[in-house]
Amino acid sequence: MTTALSRPDGSPVRVLVVDDEQNIAELLQMALRYEGWDITTAATGRAAVQAARDVGPDAIVLDMMLPDFDGLEVLRRIRAFAPDVPVVFLTARDSVEDRVHGLTAGGDDYVTKPFSLEEVVARLRGHLRRSGALEHRESHVLTVGDLTLDEDSHDVTRGGDEIALTATEFELLRYLMRNPKRVLSKAQILDRVWNYDFGGQANVVELYISYLRKKVDAGHAPMIHTKRGAGYVLKPAP
């Protein structure tokens, strides 16, 4: 059973990702959005502090080395107005001294590069649960328009009609439904659905999108759309 985390008002968890390496920030953003969370990114310490003021994040992923000042200074400034927000440090350094400095400065956890996206997500979920600031609710069903997907039973219906999907088709549809109205590139879909194993073989995405269209859109107004040169988007039929 999957436990979804949400804010007390039911809105998505807010996470601030701070890293000046664009590829790392984008990977984290993609992985955390897959959890249904609302992600804000910043590439400098100053931008991070301002974003934390503006957004009021429920958790922060914070790179230790930034162009203007380091993660410890970012944490010190944020702690002045958000003393309880969980902070997970990212760093390329793995010395005991770095760990001690980060944790004694008020950080809650420490992940070294290269890291597993799944590990970062798991640690964030743990800290969010322990923070006591969020609601925990059992969430099983994703709904976009008249399309529903039960994450536990793997039942999928559209307009009340059952749709039989293979395991890979299910994961692809789940990813699209967790990001409704958001254009997802072939690279993003490969990374998430095929776990980085296909080495850029984007044709497999096209193939499985065509499979999904035949099952999800058959006899209905289309919900899965191609954005030429950009990727694919799922949105409610008009």
Salt bridges, closest charged atoms under 4 A:
ASP19 OD2 - LYS113 NZ 3.09
GLU21 OE2 - LYS113 NZ 3.15
GLU35 OE1 - ARG125 NH1 3.20
ASP58 OD1 - ARG7 NH1 2.73
ASP63 OD1 - LYS113 NZ 3.29
ASP68 OD2 - ARG46 NH1 3.38
GLU73 OE2 - ARG76 NH2 2.60
GLU73 OE2 - ARG77 NE 2.72
ASP94 OD1 - ARG99 NH2 2.66
ASP98 OD2 - ARG93 NE 3.38
ASP108 OD2 - ARG79 NH2 3.27
ASP109 OD1 - ARG123 NH1 2.80
ASP109 OD2 - HIS127 NE2 3.00
GLU119 OE2 - ARG123 NH2 2.47
ASP146 OD1 - ARG158 NE 2.98
GLU151 OE2 - ARG174 NH1 3.50
GLU151 OE2 - ARG178 NH2 2.53
ASP152 OD2 - HIS140 ND1 2.03
GLU169 OE1 - LYS215 NZ 2.79
GLU171 OE2 - ARG174 NH2 2.47
GLU206 OE2 - LYS186 NZ 2.33
ASP217 OD1 - ARG158 NH1 3.11
